[in-house]
């Protein structure tokens, strides 16, 4: 294969840390720099926070407010070649996932981007004016001052760019970094804090241009297909380096894993001597911090879609010096939630747009020996919601919809369609049929009230009131749906049989029948995994699936967003606003 790089030769880098114990003001500069993604690859031009890719990790005590002066000193052009090439070459080989631009045409509009930016701190409870509203841009040469309260449970957050329409390019160019909130509960549990025994793993797939001899030039390439909008790149970077190696002592490590890819979902499988060796992994936290109890990762591996995080412990204490364990990606792209046998980990899958499944190598070296089991009780500050006690709360429904373009050579448009419940109606509706136990199904009808980001705002959740948001996937792929502001609980994941009549999806209307229940040929496991029982801010909504989440905005009022975290979907047009309202203002609306 062209452009091959040797795996596991570079050591895992750890981004620089800024440890903050009391209220502080920081300056972070957005800069154009060069970065080395691999020992054998020419340096790449990137956009990065404080010149580091990923940016510096901000580690802050709960409740210590941090003001960040974001100084935009980026210089154009965009350090990414944005190209369109067909998914398959004439000989049927899927080229979308291969190194190089595959002869694709460069996007002149992307090449003209000069460096407008806006920073969002993902997973943070942030006042609306500092949440990185997608249209509040700072140009190169301008600054923004944002306040982050950090008054939330300990968790791995991340800051990244969020510019309307071009988030996919700005994040791909390097604008992402980690942010860790620490608290007393984690200290009571004596969890590793900081290197060497706590390490962040920021995963992101990247592609590079090739020279005429097939060698990689180091120039970043974002490649999509004229019909398919997602970018699936061949090389997995961890903390900015392709396929690194980490030397571990025979003890327990804590890894803070984030999938920071634009579109690719990872299903991480750990192997030793070619066999899955996953029992040594225990998951203790997810997007919103600690789980109530330690969880085994799912049998098929640790699945993380874009923006999802996992706080995991890996126990290396029983291993002899020199032992090597490999972490592979075993997820086909695009991802739809289907189960994969972990014994296939390590095999390339070109049809699944996975030419290189390598992620990371662990090698056991001499050092501290002895493992630690996590405490049986982790979080003590929250309880799983009791569905029976949610009767009568506001239910909102959102359909995830793919609308094929009526212009040849244009990708489909993906939208999140906000729905309102109707009685009997002649209008186009989504008919939802819910199976009652031994009873005729309960039927409800849902009219489309908004499809695009600019459409009228419909969601005005009241501060402090619980709501159920029902995410109905009418597409064939998984969408990781992210809600800004407070984390939520995943209440349920139900299989559904979706029927869309010809012409059922238009710019403004949606007609479909969605029957709760599993089709015989649907092999996707539609259940909430044990490691999804904590607080989440991003949830996978798989194909043929209806996911209910319990949201409650407790602290800040104001205008926020929710969206698909596949960045190519978010950019067009799976994103919508909502406005959190104090109850006392509702009579005046
Ligand atoms: Cu999506």
Boltz pocket constraint, residues with backbone or C-beta under 6 A from the ligand:
constraints:
  - pocket:
      binder: B
      contacts: [[A, 414], [A, 478], [A, 479], [A, 480], [A, 564], [A, 565], [A, 566], [A, 569], [A, 570], [A, 574]]
      max_distance: 6.0
